[in-house]
């Protein structure tokens, strides 16, 4: 079956030799004499397999491969390298390269590798098509749910996806905000272009600008080569900025400029680079309150919040728990080479009665834990994690006497939540619907560090 093959090498004679090697095949051959040209082709054509030289000026083979990996589906990449750079090729394999060959290239061996890579690419596309069919039956673009709350979300996605509007996704931690963002991307005209996700709270402030906008060689200590930022990688597609409320004010100014000018400037660079990117953001914080408190720019807030979608917590759509639980049980059974288990009526009632502070993420983790340790073919109540024992399921309400100062209420509530999760601040923050960074700050301000 013919495929779209991309050949990349900055040496003219080598590139011509590669083109001749595939001239008499049925494949559609695209060629690039630089990494920059290769990236342009990847953005404009549906490439199935990449064959690229490793050492090139500007964007090197690793840069081409990384850009390919940001696409959906990512085409397998075969790296070509000189004998003296085999260690670098091995590093490329660790980063996701499909295979590598040393120069001078054995044409027959390269053809065989390309055919195998093409078969792999075809299987990936078939699986994506199958996933799409499943999505049409059970949800939309990877989302699962049958309740009225989720049907409303699906309708919103169908209306929003075809537009260019920026979208702010709201909801508690673990509700599936990134899944929803991917669904918007997949249902949009940009579906064949990159979807790039950035978890803003996971990046130190010193690295966030470089990660988003890229950097030039020598821009700072450790910048040994030029690097594209996430906005450049997402060109033509969608960028998803998770936990947008965590970015510092200085970075908010630069992000606002990108939104207004549709261009980025690499750290250490003097020129601007145009980007065509749809921006989706998410937060579990009240951004309007953050604006009032001066921690988030009002102009940026209104730029990001052109359209908003709020994902309901799992406790507000308990009717979806059975279909979610069965889907996760099937997924993890297949992953671990086990028969797909049934879920007993009592166990399912237990799952539906639980309050799920960690939302869908917690349900997913619970089913993975259960399937991994399951001995039989049916999930019983006793097979569920210990946190489901009735004595450990906390009440959804806590009573405090009227007139108690608000700070004392907050102090006591944080203490109880931390105790509930055995001091695990990540899980406690998810339960409180705040970021871990915010919880750390409040623990310190309220003098709870010693506890």
QUIQUI-V690920 format. One record per residue. N is the residue number from 1. RES is the residue in one small letter. PSI is psi in whole degrees, -180 to 180 (* if undefined). Layout:
BEGIN
<<N	RES	PSI> <N	RES	PSI>>
END
This chain:
BEGIN
<<1	x	129> <2	x	143> <3	x	165> <4	x	111> <5	x	129> <6	x	122> <7	x	129> <8	x	123> <9	x	136> <10	x	0> <11	x	119> <12	x	-46> <13	x	-38> <14	x	-44> <15	x	-42> <16	x	-38> <17	x	-40> <18	x	-41> <19	x	-43> <20	x	-34> <21	x	-26> <22	x	13> <23	x	-37> <24	x	13> <25	x	172> <26	x	-3> <27	x	148> <28	x	111> <29	x	125> <30	x	141> <31	x	151> <32	x	136> <33	x	9> <34	x	162> <35	x	-37> <36	x	-42> <37	x	-38> <38	x	-42> <39	x	-40> <40	x	-43> <41	x	-41> <42	x	-33> <43	x	-21> <44	x	-16> <45	x	155> <46	x	87> <47	x	134> <48	x	-36> <49	x	139> <50	x	133> <51	x	116> <52	x	144> <53	x	149> <54	x	-51> <55	x	108> <56	x	153> <57	x	153> <58	x	-129> <59	x	118> <60	x	-174> <61	x	-37> <62	x	-39> <63	x	-41> <64	x	-45> <65	x	-44> <66	x	-39> <67	x	-41> <68	x	-37> <69	x	-18> <70	x	-9> <71	x	167> <72	x	109> <73	x	156> <74	x	126> <75	x	139> <76	x	142> <77	x	129> <78	x	122> <79	x	134> <80	x	132> <81	x	157> <82	x	161> <83	x	-34> <84	x	-6> <85	x	23> <86	x	-36> <87	x	-40> <88	x	-36> <89	x	-38> <90	x	-40> <91	x	-38> <92	x	-38> <93	x	-40> <94	x	-30> <95	x	-11> <96	x	4> <97	x	146> <98	x	-37> <99	x	170> <100	x	154> <101	x	147> <102	x	151> <103	x	150> <104	x	142> <105	x	135> <106	x	108> <107	x	-43> <108	x	-43> <109	x	-39> <110	x	-42> <111	x	-43> <112	x	-45> <113	x	-40> <114	x	-41> <115	x	-43> <116	x	-41> <117	x	-37> <118	x	-40> <119	x	-42> <120	x	-46> <121	x	-39> <122	x	-42> <123	x	-41> <124	x	-43> <125	x	-39> <126	x	-41> <127	x	-38> <128	x	-40> <129	x	-41> <130	x	-41> <131	x	-39> <132	x	-39> <133	x	-41> <134	x	-41> <135	x	-41> <136	x	-31> <137	x	-41> <138	x	-13> <139	x	-141> <140	x	120> <141	x	53> <142	x	-10> <143	x	145> <144	x	132> <145	x	142> <146	x	-6> <147	x	166> <148	x	-34> <149	x	-42> <150	x	-33> <151	x	-36> <152	x	-41> <153	x	-44> <154	x	-42> <155	x	-41> <156	x	-41> <157	x	-45> <158	x	-35> <159	x	-38> <160	x	-39> <161	x	-45> <162	x	-11> <163	x	176> <164	x	4> <165	x	140> <166	x	144> <167	x	132> <168	x	119> <169	x	123> <170	x	156> <171	x	162> <172	x	163> <173	x	137> <174	x	3> <175	x	-14> <176	x	38> <177	x	-38> <178	x	-37> <179	x	-42> <180	x	-41> <181	x	-42> <182	x	-36> <183	x	-42> <184	x	-45> <185	x	-47> <186	x	-27> <187	x	4> <188	x	168> <189	x	-12> <190	x	10> <191	x	-33> <192	x	-2> <193	x	173> <194	x	146> <195	x	115> <196	x	121> <197	x	136> <198	x	124> <199	x	96> <200	x	-38> <201	x	-19> <202	x	-9> <203	x	130> <204	x	150> <205	x	-35> <206	x	-23> <207	x	-15> <208	x	-44> <209	x	-45> <210	x	-39> <211	x	-41> <212	x	-44> <213	x	-7> <214	x	177> <215	x	158> <216	x	158> <217	x	132> <218	x	8> <219	x	-29> <220	x	170> <221	x	125> <222	x	-10> <223	x	78> <224	x	-12> <225	x	162> <226	x	144> <227	x	133> <228	x	142> <229	x	173> <230	x	-33> <231	x	-40> <232	x	-41> <233	x	-30> <234	x	4> <235	x	128> <236	x	-15> <237	x	-134> <238	x	138> <239	x	136> <240	x	115> <241	x	101> <242	x	150> <243	x	49> <244	x	-26> <245	x	-9> <246	x	-11> <247	x	143> <248	x	161> <249	x	-38> <250	x	-39> <251	x	-29> <252	x	-38> <253	x	-44> <254	x	-36> <255	x	-38> <256	x	-39> <257	x	-41> <258	x	-42> <259	x	-38> <260	x	-41> <261	x	-16> <262	x	42> <263	x	154> <264	x	160> <265	x	122> <266	x	152> <267	x	127> <268	x	0> <269	x	155> <270	x	-11> <271	x	157> <272	x	149> <273	x	121> <274	x	138> <275	x	141> <276	x	95> <277	x	134> <278	x	134> <279	x	121> <280	x	137> <281	x	163> <282	x	152> <283	x	153> <284	x	12> <285	x	162> <286	x	97> <287	x	-31> <288	x	-39> <289	x	-39> <290	x	-37> <291	x	-46> <292	x	-39> <293	x	-2> <294	x	14> <295	x	-8> <296	x	134> <297	x	133> <298	x	-41> <299	x	-36> <300	x	-40> <301	x	-47> <302	x	-27> <303	x	-39> <304	x	-33> <305	x	49> <306	x	-45> <307	x	141> <308	x	146> <309	x	132> <310	x	119> <311	x	127> <312	x	148> <313	x	159> <314	x	-32> <315	x	-17> <316	x	-1> <317	x	55> <318	x	-23> <319	x	-17> <320	x	-10> <321	x	-44> <322	x	-47> <323	x	-35> <324	x	-46> <325	x	-44> <326	x	-39> <327	x	-44> <328	x	-40> <329	x	-42> <330	x	-44> <331	x	-49> <332	x	-26> <333	x	-45> <334	x	-39> <335	x	-35> <336	x	12> <337	x	35> <338	x	156> <339	x	146> <340	x	120> <341	x	156> <342	x	164> <343	x	121> <344	x	159> <345	x	-44> <346	x	-42> <347	x	-41> <348	x	-39> <349	x	-38> <350	x	-43> <351	x	-40> <352	x	-23> <353	x	-21> <354	x	151> <355	x	-16> <356	x	66> <357	x	-28> <358	x	4> <359	x	-146> <360	x	-35> <361	x	-42> <362	x	-39> <363	x	-43> <364	x	-47> <365	x	-39> <366	x	-42> <367	x	-35> <368	x	-46> <369	x	-44> <370	x	-46> <371	x	-41> <372	x	-41> <373	x	-1> <374	x	133> <375	x	-33> <376	x	-161> <377	x	0> <378	x	132> <379	x	113> <380	x	170> <381	x	-40> <382	x	-17> <383	x	-15> <384	x	155> <385	x	156> <386	x	-26> <387	x	-10> <388	x	0> <389	x	140> <390	x	-32> <391	x	-19> <392	x	-3> <393	x	112> <394	x	156> <395	x	151> <396	x	-8> <397	x	145> <398	x	130> <399	x	136> <400	x	145> <401	x	143> <402	x	144> <403	x	-7> <404	x	130> <405	x	142> <406	x	-38> <407	x	-36> <408	x	-38> <409	x	-46> <410	x	-43> <411	x	-48> <412	x	-40> <413	x	-41> <414	x	-41> <415	x	-44> <416	x	-40> <417	x	-44> <418	x	-40> <419	x	-40> <420	x	-37> <421	x	26> <422	x	38> <423	x	1> <424	x	107> <425	x	-28> <426	x	-48> <427	x	-37> <428	x	-42> <429	x	-41> <430	x	-42> <431	x	-37> <432	x	-4> <433	x	39> <434	x	168> <435	x	159> <436	x	-36> <437	x	-41> <438	x	-41> <439	x	-44> <440	x	-43> <441	x	-45> <442	x	-37> <443	x	-43> <444	x	-45> <445	x	-33> <446	x	2> <447	x	34> <448	x	4> <449	x	-43> <450	x	-26> <451	x	*>>
END
